[in-house]
């Protein structure tokens, strides 16, 4: 049970990190296009 919870936390951590990375990249892209305009 304890191990399962740790695996769940790790999976959630990886998922949120991946989502955060995508959001940062999208923000950078939006920033670049706004800067060019």
N, C-alpha and C positions, 0 to 999 in steps of 0.2 A: 504494500500500500504506500509506504514511504517512497519507495523507488519510483512507483508510478506517478506520484505527485511531482517528484523532481523532474521526471521526463516531460510531464505536462508543462511545467514551468519553463523548461528549456525550449520546448517547441513553441510556446507562446512568446518567449523572448526572441527567438529567431524570427518568428512571424512579424512581431512588432518592429524589429530592427529592419526587416526587409521592407515593410510598409513605409517606415520613416525614411529609408533610403530613396524609395521611389518618390515620396512627397518632396524631398529635398531636391532631387533631380528635376522634378516638374517645376518647382519654384525657381530653380536656376534658369530653366528654359524660358519661363515666363519673364523673369528679370531681364534676360538677354534681349528678348523680343521687345520688351517695353523700352529698354535702353536704346535699341536700334531705332525705334519709332521716335 
